[in-house]
């Protein structure tokens, strides 16, 4: 079923009128930009882990968890929607679903288990800058992959 759905979307993109193609390009560009932002966040975390710790300290509130969860869910939905037009459609679709579930889980954590989430963040902050830098490696990999998969097509000169 999923294969047919993806193929139908790809066929829809290939024969779509120019307005539809512009819409797909806009969503693909949005996903590319999100990937670059994630990559930049990881780079900043490696260069200045104290900044990452400061962000974590600010995020130990229910409101912050709601915002972070909403952003994650939105990213997941964008990745799912742009997957068929990307360089790695299946991987991006799976990644989008995983990120969507993580976003929903983040919101639920802010709603039901903020004390436990705060304890986990406090433990992570006490581990030192080496662990903070290590944490940024998968963040950079995620951002780099999303940016690569959703990069705009090269135009012929």
C-alpha positions in Angstrom: 0.0 0.0 0.0 2.7 2.5 1.0 4.7 1.8 -2.2 1.7 2.6 -4.4 0.9 5.7 -2.4 4.5 7.0 -2.8 4.5 6.1 -6.5 1.2 8.0 -6.9 2.7 11.0 -5.2 5.8 10.9 -7.4 3.6 10.5 -10.5 1.5 13.5 -9.3 4.7 15.6 -8.9 6.0 14.7 -12.4 2.8 15.6 -14.2 1.7 18.4 -11.9 1.2 21.9 -13.3 3.7 24.5 -12.5 1.8 25.9 -9.5 1.9 22.4 -7.9 5.6 22.1 -8.6 6.3 25.4 -7.0 4.4 24.3 -3.9 6.4 21.1 -3.7 9.6 23.1 -4.2 8.6 25.5 -1.4 8.0 22.6 1.0 11.2 20.9 0.0 13.1 24.2 0.5 11.5 24.5 4.0 12.7 20.9 4.8 16.1 21.8 3.5 16.2 25.0 5.7 15.1 23.0 8.7 17.9 20.5 8.1 20.4 23.3 7.9 19.1 24.8 11.2 19.4 21.4 12.9 23.0 21.0 11.5 23.9 24.5 12.7 22.5 23.7 16.2 24.7 20.7 16.3 27.8 22.6 15.2 27.2 25.3 17.8 26.8 22.6 20.5 30.2 21.2 19.6 31.9 24.6 19.5 30.2 26.0 22.6 28.6 23.2 24.7 27.9 25.7 27.5 25.4 27.4 25.2 23.7 24.0 24.7 23.6 23.5 28.5 22.0 27.0 28.8 19.3 26.1 26.3 18.7 22.8 28.2 18.3 24.8 31.5 15.7 27.0 29.9 13.8 24.0 28.5 12.8 22.5 31.9 9.3 23.9 31.8 6.0 22.4 30.5 5.7 25.3 28.1 9.1 24.7 26.6 8.3 21.0 26.2 5.0 21.9 24.4 6.9 24.2 22.0 9.7 21.7 21.4 7.2 18.9 20.8 5.2 21.1 18.4 8.3 22.0 16.4 9.3 18.3 16.3 5.8 17.2 15.1 5.8 19.9 12.4 9.3 18.8 11.2 8.0 15.2 11.1 5.0 16.2 9.0 7.1 18.3 6.7 9.5 15.4 6.2 6.7 12.9 5.5 5.1 15.3 3.0 8.3 16.0 1.1 9.7 12.5 1.2 8.5 11.4 -2.3 10.3 14.4 -3.9 13.6 13.9 -2.0 16.8 12.0 -2.7 16.0 9.3 -0.1 12.2 8.9 0.0 11.8 5.8 2.1 14.4 6.9 4.7 12.9 10.4 4.9 9.4 9.0 5.3 10.5 6.7 8.1 12.5 9.5 9.7 9.5 11.8 9.5 7.3 9.3 11.3 9.9 8.7 14.0 10.3 12.5 14.5 6.5 12.9 14.6 6.1 10.3 17.3 9.0 11.8 19.3 7.3 15.2 19.0 4.0 13.8 20.4 6.0 12.0 23.1 7.7 15.3 24.0 4.3 17.0 24.4 3.1 14.2 26.6 6.2 14.4 28.7 5.6 18.1 29.3 2.0 17.3 30.2 2.5 14.1 32.4 6.1 13.7 33.4 7.8 17.1 33.6 9.6 16.2 36.9 11.1 13.1 35.4 12.1 15.0 32.3 13.7 17.7 34.4 15.7 15.0 36.3 17.0 13.6 33.1 18.0 17.0 31.8 19.7 17.8 35.1 21.6 14.5 35.0 22.7 15.2 31.4 23.9 18.8 32.3 26.0 17.3 35.1 27.9 15.0 32.8 30.2 17.7 31.4 31.0 19.3 28.1 32.3 16.0 26.6 28.9 14.4 26.8 27.2 17.6 25.5 29.6 17.5 22.5 28.9 13.8 21.9 25.2 14.5 22.0 25.6 16.9 19.1 27.1 14.4 16.7 23.8 12.6 15.9 22.1 16.0 15.8 24.6 17.1 13.1 24.2 13.8 11.3 20.4 14.3 11.3 20.6 17.8 10.0 23.1 17.0 7.4 21.0 14.1 6.1 17.8 16.1 5.9 19.6 19.0 4.2 21.2 16.6 1.7 18.0 14.7 1.0 16.0 17.9 0.5 18.6 20.0 -1.2 17.4 21.9 -4.2 18.1 20.3 -7.6 21.0 21.8 -9.5 20.0 24.0 -12.4 21.7 23.6 -15.7 23.6 26.6 -16.7 
